[in-house]
Amino acid sequence: MDPVARLRHLVVVIPGIGGSVLETLDGTPAWGQGRRALVGAALNPTRLSLAEHPTLRPVGLVASTRVLPWQVVPGYDGLVRQIVNAFRLHDTDVDVARDDTEPNSGASVLLFGYDFRAGVPAAAERLHAAIERRLAGLTGDARRKKVIIVAHSMGGLVARYWLGPLHGAASCRALVTLGTPHRGAPRALDWLVNGVRLGPGPVGALSGRLLGPATEVLREWPSTYHLLPRYRAVRDEATGEELYPHELGTASWQPFTTRAAEAFGMHRDIEDSWAELDEPARPEVLAMFARGHGTAGRAVLAGGRVRVTKDDAEWLPNVGWRGDGTVPALSAFPIEVADDVRARRAVPDRHGPMAASTVAVDVLREYEGEPTGSVRGDTPERPWLGLDVDDVLAAGEPFPVAAQLLGADHVEGAVAWLRITPDDGGSALLRLRRRTRTRVHRAGRALPRARPAPPIGAAPRCAQRIQRAGPLPRRRRLGRSGTTRSQR
């Protein structure tokens, strides 16, 4: 047998909120074990209630799961598979952080799951214990800068809390974050004050009523408050003043504002502890983020209610950058490295798929001694499409699709083709020509169907193809399904 490939560092993969497989202490699945557990938790969210189930045990990371014919919940199997293949690792090189098993001290990759309901500090305490168990046999230089963290979404906040307030920096070589809301996300504010909704208009209203129990459960979790913006994300329409979430409202808002203030204090603890680190003691930071996708970014307080929209807040920097569909671009890199362009890398992926970004593996190759050239900067290396389409739509009704061709300023007359294909057949071909930096093209016709769809459908999967300028391709109709194919 070939010798086992080993990495020089311990690579720790930390998922975002909802990215850990959870079970009860008696082994009953609670979240993440396939489609049945995910859909079951959505229909019966009390199984994730902290009040009813204060202790759930993390046993792994969620894999990509098709929960409905049109909807795949992105998981972390893609990222782990890329790491294993890139470095020719064996099964014994990958360990899972579990409290009920002994650690594999010879592993090069640690998959760290956590009870994402309990919040950032609680998860960071568990991360500290898991890493200490695996570094216990190392001393001196062998232990110093041994760890590289690859963290998606809220996992990046967990890592920063371990590095800062829990003093893990001495053991860490680098922190790579993928779509982490380092400064929070207005979507968390929207869900906490207005409730969970999926889709626009009547679809959103219906889903909001159906997901009322899920809203109440999310309001229990400290983690939801830890994802609130830690900047002045809300404008008071009456006074014109910009507010932090914990500055909202009157006495009726007190339960929310009290917990929001505690979350703000948690962010300040992270920032203050990083400020105390000497420059040589700080791990290198690379924050991956996306631009151009429709992202909740502007919040207005009017008439005692908060309205959150996908517009950029004009009182904040980087107007026009938008985000990854969940996290605004301005929130996706930490305050302590905000002025260092080398500490961030723009990628074209939306928030969920960013968990499997190939750029993360390129960064690991650099740290393992395999040069890959520049992997940092404010724009992806190739043109990409910024998309704005809701996840859930009313079947058979016209709907807007906003797509913006980005990163093509240096390509004269660049054109993108966007093919939209619903699962039940048919397609629509949209032509997007780059003319100005801010031009957005929309399509609003219903797509043809070969058979009836359910009452509430979903946004179709979109395939993206960038090509040089040229005449529109001829389209040939194939059979009776309404599908089309492009020919040169």
Sequence and secondary structure as in RCSB ss.txt:
>XXXX:A:sequence
MDPVARLRHLVVVIPGIGGSVLETLDGTPAWGQGRRALVGAALNPTRLSLAEHPTLRPVGLVASTRVLPWQVVPG
YDGLVRQIVNAFRLHDTDVDVARDDTEPNSGASVLLFGYDFRAGVPAAAERLHAAIERRLAGLTGDARRKKVIIV
AHSMGGLVARYWLGPLHGAASCRALVTLGTPHRGAPRALDWLVNGVRLGPGPVGALSGRLLGPATEVLREWPSTY
HLLPRYRAVRDEATGEELYPHELGTASWQPFTTRAAEAFGMHRDIEDSWAELDEPARPEVLAMFARGHGTAGRAV
LAGGRVRVTKDDAEWLPNVGWRGDGTVPALSAFPIEVADDVRARRAVPDRHGPMAASTVAVDVLREYEGEPTGSV
RGDTPERPWLGLDVDDVLAAGEPFPVAAQLLGADHVEGAVAWLRITPDDGGSALLRLRRRTRTRVHRAGRALPRA
RPAPPIGAAPRCAQRIQRAGPLPRRRRLGRSGTTRSQR
>XXXX:A:secstr
       SSEEEEE  TT EEEE TTS EEE SHHHHHHHHHH GGGG TTT S  EEEEE   EEEETTEEE  
SHHHHHHHHHHTT  GGGEEE  TTS   TT SEEE    TTS HHHHHHHHHHHHHHHHTT  GGGTTT EEEE
EETTHHHHHHHHHTTT  GGGEEEEEEES  TT  HHHHHHHHH    SSHHHHHHHHHHTHHHHHHHTT HHHH
HTS SS  EEETTT  EE GGG SSGGGHHHHHHHHHHHHHHHHHHHHHHTS GGGS EEEEEE  SB    EEE
EETTEEEEESS  TTSSSTT  BBSSSBGGGSS GGGTT GGGEEE S  TTGGGG HHHHHHHHHHTT      
 BSS SS EEEEE  SEEETTS   EEEEEES TTSTT EEEEEEE TTS  EEEEEE  STT  EEE      S
S   SEEE  EEEEEEE S    EEEEETTTTEEEEE 
